[in-house]
Amino acid sequence: MGSEARAAREKKTVSVMIGIFCRGNHRPKGTMCSECSDLLTYANNRVDKCPLIRDKPTCAKCPVHCYESTMRERIRAVMRYSGPRMLYRHPILSIRHKMDGSKGKMAE
């Protein structure tokens, strides 16, 4: 898988996770709140600048921690909340994310 496809999947996963978190904690319907929107923009910028995007595992298992500490805590809260809900709402994306984390790289 090319780095562009890997980056796109990583961005989609984080977008879905932040969306689930925002709907459950901030806005039950409608657009994403500004706090979550800012977090999504930050996460997408981190993915764009990731030097390991092609071969890296999920961010939680990555050897390079590029999130600043406050943003890392925010994304952890999002993942703790959204992770269990992802399996029901986006099963394929959830499984692929889990595979990225366990293997470090998806089979091509």
N, C-alpha and C positions, 0 to 999 in steps of 0.2 A: 504494500500500500504506500502510495506517495505521501510526502509530508503535507501536501495541500489537503488531501482527503482526510488524513489523520487530524489535522488542525480543524477542519470543518466538523468532524465528528466530536472532537473535544469541545468546540464552541457550542454545538447543538446540545450536548449533554449538560454543560453548565447552564445554558439558557433554560432548559427544561427544569433543572433542579431549582434554580432561582425562582422560576415561575411558580412551581409547586409551593415553595416556601412562602413567597409573597402572597399567593392566594390563601394559604392557610393561616398566615400570621398578620398580614397587613390589609390586603384588598381581596375580598372574596370574589369579586367580579370586576371585569374591566382591565384597564391597563396596569402595568407594573408601577409600584410606587417609586419615587425618586431615589430612595435609599437603595432599593434592590436594582434599579436601573443603573445606578452608579457602580454598584458591585459587579454587574454584568459587563459594563464597559471596561472596568479594570481587569476582570478575568480575561476578556477577549484580547485586550492589549498584551497581557502576560502570555497568552497562547501565541499571538503573533510574533513575539520576541523570543520564544522558547528555542534554544539551540538544539534541544534533544527531541523535538516533536516527532520525528519519524520513528525513533526507537524507544521513546520513553514510556514508562508505566504511567499510571494515574498520578496526579499531583501528590496525593498522600504518600506514595511510595517512591517519589522522584528524589534522586540524590541532590538535585539543585532546587533549593526552595527560593523561588523568585518573588513570592508574595511578601509584602511587608507584614509585620506581626499583627497589626490590627485587622488588616484585610484577611489574613490567614485565619484568624479567629472567627471572623464573619462567615467565611466560606465553609469553615468546619461546622458552624451552627446550621448553615443551609444544608450541608450534606447529611448531617445527623437527622434532620427533619425529613428531607426529601428522599434519602436513600431507600428506606423501607417502602415508601409510596411509589417509587419509580417502577418497581417490579410489576405493579398492577396497572399503572397508567402507560408505561412505555417499556414493555418487557424486552423487546429486542435491544433497544438502546441500553437498558439496564444490564443485560447479559453481556453485551460487548464491553461495557465499561468495567464490569467485574473481570472479564477475561483480560483486559488491558492491565488491570491491577495485579492479577495473579501471574501472568506470564511476562509482563513487561512489554510485550509486542504481540500484536495479533498475527496469526498465521496468514501469510499472503496467498 
